[in-house]
Amino acid sequence: MISGTGPRSPRLSLRRCMIWDFWVTSPRVTRSPCSILCKTGCFMRENRNPYPNDRRNQNSNYIPNDDIDREEKADIRQQKKGSVFGVIMGGIIILTLLAFVFVLMDSGFLSSGAHPIYGSPDTKEESGNGAPSGELTQEEKKKAEEEARLAMEEEKKKEREEQAAREAEEEARKQAEKEEEEAQAAREAEKRKEERQKREAEEKEKQEEMRKQLEEEQEVLSGDYILPESSTRVYSESELEALTDKEVIFALNEIYAKKGRIFTGEEFKSYFESKSWYKGTIPAEEFDANQNDRFNDVEKANIAALVKIAQERGLR
């Protein structure tokens, strides 16, 4: 059984030897740091035990030394870190190279077109009139400026025409509104005139009707009697309805006047005193007190009909 402290692990020196062998035996194209780190890391991961003849592997009664075990564990951790570091560094280098290539392609250095700064080789070739092909001659500049000026003037002219058309349209609209307002005012004035004429015609017709009625009343009242047969015949309702308001009142008092009633009102007094047949002998108070005994049945019927008409017309 082997015990005690043994020699330090030769893993580090072996790793250096493997890197050196890989560098010497590998082709030149694969000697990049990225390839070395990646392949070394892969080799170290695949060969976990580079010492197949180590006595610690052959002797089953080997008692490990704590210091040696710690070193081996540290070496294993270092191997893992180296593998991970190699993979990460390789990826970073590859991404950096790809980014650099993309930048070159985007800038135009790797394209077959014109140079992004200096342009194409044909840029500085002169045209037939002696000026560079990429520049405009003085005449062309003047022509372009003249065309731009003409285009601007044409646009301004078009804007002025559109503005004038809008103003004309607005003026026409205002004129149409004004004419419509005037026509509306004329129609309203004509309507008011027609209404006024209609009212005047109605008033004139009413006055004419009143005049005719007054003349008829005067004609009736100018006669001896309004109802000459009031004592012997009962007048029909239609005959009494044909009388005017004034005739109804005078016809009713005419029946009283035939019996000798004295009237105190000036209008009735003057009217009946103008009649040749009137003889006022009974005072009004005495006549009204015994009124029912003074009339026959025909006179009572005519009085009742006249009183009814007067009440309906609001005369009493």
matplotlib code that plots the C-alpha trace (Angstrom):
import matplotlib.pyplot as plt

x = [0.0, 1.4, 0.9, 2.3, 2.6, 3.3, 4.7, 2.6, 0.3, 1.9, -1.5, -0.5, 2.8, 0.9, -1.6, 1.1, 2.6, -0.7, -1.1, 2.4, 1.8, -1.4, 0.3, 3.2, 1.2, -1.8, -2.0, -1.3, -4.9, -6.1, -3.5, -5.9, -6.4, -10.1, -9.3, -6.6, -8.9, -11.8, -9.9, -7.9, -11.0, -12.7, -9.5, -9.4, -13.1, -12.7, -9.5, -10.5, -7.8, -4.5, -2.6, -3.7, -0.5, -0.8, -0.4, -3.4, -5.5, -3.8, -3.5, -6.9, -5.4, -4.2, -5.1, -5.4, -3.5, -5.7, -3.3, -3.1, -6.9, -7.4, -4.9, -6.7, -10.0, -8.5, -7.1, -10.5, -12.2, -9.5, -10.1, -13.8, -13.1, -10.6, -13.1, -15.9, -13.6, -12.3, -15.8, -16.9, -13.8, -14.2, -17.8, -16.8, -14.0, -16.3, -19.0, -16.5, -15.2, -18.7, -19.5, -16.4, -17.2, -20.8, -19.4, -17.1, -19.9, -22.2, -19.6, -19.0, -15.3, -16.3, -18.9, -18.1, -19.8, -18.5, -16.3, -18.5, -16.1, -14.2, -17.1, -16.8, -13.8, -15.9, -17.0, -14.3, -14.6, -15.4, -18.5, -18.5, -18.8, -15.7, -17.4, -17.3, -20.2, -21.3, -21.7, -24.2, -23.0, -23.8, -26.4, -28.1, -28.2, -29.7, -32.2, -33.1, -33.6, -35.7, -37.9, -38.3, -39.2, -41.7, -43.2, -43.5, -45.1, -47.5, -48.4, -49.0, -51.1, -53.2, -53.6, -54.7, -57.2, -58.6, -58.8, -60.6, -63.0, -63.7, -64.3, -66.7, -68.5, -68.8, -70.0, -72.6, -73.8, -74.2, -76.0, -78.3, -79.0, -79.7, -82.1, -83.8, -84.1, -85.5, -88.0, -89.0, -89.5, -91.6, -93.7, -94.3, -95.2, -97.6, -99.1, -99.5, -101.0, -103.5, -104.4, -104.9, -107.0, -109.0, -109.6, -110.6, -113.0, -114.5, -114.9, -116.4, -118.7, -119.6, -120.2, -122.3, -124.3, -124.8, -125.9, -128.4, -129.7, -130.0, -131.8, -134.1, -134.7, -135.4, -137.7, -139.5, -139.5, -140.7, -143.9, -146.9, -146.3, -143.5, -145.9, -149.2, -151.1, -149.6, -153.1, -154.8, -152.1, -149.3, -146.1, -143.9, -140.4, -138.8, -140.6, -139.5, -135.9, -135.7, -136.1, -133.0, -132.1, -133.5, -136.7, -137.2, -137.0, -139.3, -141.8, -142.1, -142.7, -145.0, -147.4, -147.2, -147.7, -150.9, -152.4, -151.5, -148.3, -146.4, -142.6, -140.1, -137.1, -136.4, -135.8, -139.0, -141.0, -140.0, -140.5, -144.0, -145.2, -144.3, -147.0, -150.5, -152.1, -150.2, -152.2, -150.2, -152.6, -151.3, -148.1, -145.4, -145.6, -149.3, -149.1, -146.4, -148.3, -151.4, -149.7, -151.3, -154.8, -154.2, -153.3, -155.1, -153.7, -152.3, -150.5, -149.2, -147.8, -146.1, -144.7, -143.2, -141.6, -140.0, -138.8, -137.2, -135.4, -134.2, -132.8, -131.0, -129.4, -128.5, -130.7, -132.4]
y = [0.0, 3.3, 6.2, 9.7, 12.5, 11.7, 13.9, 16.8, 15.9, 16.2, 17.1, 20.8, 19.8, 17.2, 19.8, 22.0, 19.1, 18.4, 22.1, 22.1, 18.8, 20.2, 23.4, 21.5, 18.7, 20.9, 22.6, 26.3, 27.2, 25.5, 27.3, 30.1, 30.7, 29.8, 26.4, 25.7, 26.5, 24.6, 21.5, 21.5, 21.8, 18.9, 16.8, 17.5, 16.6, 13.3, 12.2, 12.4, 10.0, 10.8, 8.4, 4.9, 3.4, 5.4, 3.3, 4.9, 3.3, -0.1, -0.6, -1.1, -0.8, 2.8, 5.2, 8.7, 11.6, 14.6, 17.0, 15.1, 14.7, 18.4, 19.1, 16.6, 18.2, 21.6, 20.3, 18.9, 22.2, 24.0, 21.6, 22.3, 26.1, 25.8, 23.9, 26.4, 29.3, 27.9, 27.4, 30.9, 32.6, 30.6, 31.8, 35.4, 35.3, 33.8, 36.3, 39.1, 37.9, 37.6, 41.1, 42.4, 40.7, 42.1, 45.6, 45.3, 44.0, 46.8, 49.5, 48.3, 47.2, 43.6, 44.5, 44.8, 48.2, 51.7, 52.7, 54.3, 57.2, 57.6, 56.6, 54.6, 54.9, 56.5, 59.4, 61.7, 61.0, 64.1, 64.4, 65.5, 69.2, 69.2, 69.1, 66.2, 63.7, 63.9, 67.7, 70.0, 72.7, 76.4, 76.2, 73.2, 74.8, 77.9, 75.8, 73.9, 77.1, 78.6, 75.4, 75.6, 79.2, 78.6, 75.7, 77.9, 80.7, 78.2, 76.9, 80.4, 81.2, 78.1, 79.0, 82.6, 81.1, 78.8, 81.6, 83.8, 80.9, 80.4, 84.1, 84.2, 81.2, 82.8, 86.1, 84.2, 82.4, 85.6, 87.2, 84.2, 84.5, 88.2, 87.6, 84.9, 87.2, 89.9, 87.5, 86.3, 89.9, 90.6, 87.5, 88.5, 92.1, 90.8, 88.5, 91.3, 93.5, 90.7, 90.2, 94.0, 94.2, 91.2, 92.8, 96.0, 94.2, 92.3, 95.5, 97.3, 94.4, 94.4, 98.2, 97.8, 95.1, 97.2, 100.1, 98.0, 96.5, 100.0, 101.2, 98.2, 98.9, 102.5, 101.5, 99.1, 101.5, 104.3, 102.4, 102.3, 98.8, 96.2, 93.4, 94.8, 91.5, 90.8, 90.9, 88.6, 86.1, 84.2, 84.8, 81.9, 81.5, 82.0, 85.3, 86.6, 85.3, 87.4, 90.6, 92.5, 93.0, 96.4, 95.3, 92.5, 95.0, 97.5, 94.8, 93.6, 97.1, 97.8, 95.2, 97.0, 100.4, 99.2, 98.7, 102.3, 101.8, 105.0, 104.7, 106.6, 105.9, 108.8, 106.5, 104.5, 107.6, 109.6, 106.6, 105.7, 109.2, 109.7, 107.0, 108.2, 105.1, 105.5, 106.6, 106.4, 106.4, 103.8, 104.5, 101.9, 100.7, 100.2, 98.5, 96.1, 95.1, 93.9, 92.8, 89.3, 90.7, 93.1, 90.6, 87.9, 84.4, 85.5, 88.5, 86.4, 83.8, 86.5, 88.2, 84.8, 84.2, 87.7, 87.4, 84.0, 85.4, 88.5, 86.2, 84.0, 87.1, 88.5, 91.6, 91.2]
z = [0.0, -0.9, 1.4, 2.0, -0.3, -3.9, -6.6, -8.0, -10.8, -14.3, -15.9, -16.5, -18.2, -20.2, -21.3, -22.5, -24.5, -26.1, -27.2, -28.6, -30.5, -31.9, -33.0, -34.7, -36.3, -37.4, -40.8, -41.0, -41.7, -38.4, -36.2, -35.2, -31.5, -31.9, -33.4, -30.8, -27.9, -29.2, -30.2, -27.0, -24.9, -26.8, -26.4, -22.7, -22.3, -24.2, -22.3, -18.7, -17.7, -19.5, -17.2, -17.8, -16.2, -13.1, -10.0, -8.4, -11.1, -11.0, -7.2, -5.7, -2.2, -2.9, -0.2, -1.8, -0.3, 0.6, -1.0, -4.2, -4.4, -3.9, -6.7, -9.0, -8.2, -8.9, -12.2, -13.2, -12.4, -14.4, -17.3, -17.3, -17.1, -19.9, -22.1, -21.4, -21.9, -25.2, -26.5, -25.5, -26.9, -30.1, -30.5, -29.8, -32.3, -35.0, -34.3, -34.5, -37.9, -39.3, -38.1, -39.7, -43.0, -42.9, -42.3, -45.3, -47.5, -46.4, -46.9, -50.5, -50.3, -51.1, -53.8, -57.5, -57.8, -57.4, -54.4, -51.7, -51.3, -54.6, -56.9, -60.1, -62.3, -65.0, -62.8, -63.8, -67.5, -69.4, -71.6, -75.2, -74.3, -72.1, -68.7, -66.3, -66.9, -63.2, -63.3, -65.1, -67.5, -67.0, -69.8, -68.3, -64.9, -66.4, -68.3, -65.2, -63.2, -66.0, -66.1, -62.3, -62.4, -65.2, -63.3, -60.2, -62.2, -63.7, -60.3, -59.0, -62.0, -61.4, -57.8, -58.7, -61.2, -58.6, -56.1, -58.7, -59.4, -55.7, -55.3, -58.3, -57.0, -53.6, -55.2, -57.2, -54.1, -52.2, -55.1, -55.3, -51.6, -51.9, -54.8, -52.8, -49.8, -52.0, -53.6, -50.2, -49.0, -52.1, -51.5, -47.9, -48.9, -51.6, -49.0, -46.5, -49.2, -50.2, -46.5, -46.1, -49.2, -48.0, -44.6, -46.3, -48.6, -45.6, -43.6, -46.6, -47.2, -43.5, -43.6, -46.7, -45.1, -41.9, -44.1, -45.9, -42.7, -41.2, -44.3, -44.1, -40.4, -41.2, -43.9, -41.5, -38.7, -41.0, -41.6, -39.3, -38.0, -37.8, -37.1, -38.3, -37.5, -34.1, -32.5, -35.0, -36.3, -34.7, -36.6, -37.5, -36.0, -39.4, -39.9, -36.5, -37.0, -40.2, -38.1, -37.0, -33.3, -33.3, -35.1, -32.5, -29.6, -31.4, -32.5, -28.9, -27.6, -30.5, -29.1, -25.7, -27.5, -29.2, -25.7, -24.6, -22.6, -21.9, -22.6, -20.5, -22.7, -25.2, -28.2, -27.8, -26.7, -29.8, -32.1, -31.0, -30.6, -34.3, -35.2, -35.8, -34.2, -30.8, -27.8, -24.6, -21.7, -19.2, -17.1, -17.4, -13.8, -13.9, -17.4, -16.3, -13.1, -15.0, -18.2, -18.5, -18.4, -21.3, -24.1, -25.9, -26.7, -30.1, -28.7, -25.8, -28.3, -30.4, -27.2, -26.0, -29.4, -29.5, -25.9, -26.7, -29.8, -27.8, -25.1, -27.6, -29.2, -25.8, -26.2, -22.8]

ax = plt.figure().add_subplot(projection="3d")
ax.plot(x, y, z, "-o")
ax.set_aspect("equal")
plt.show()
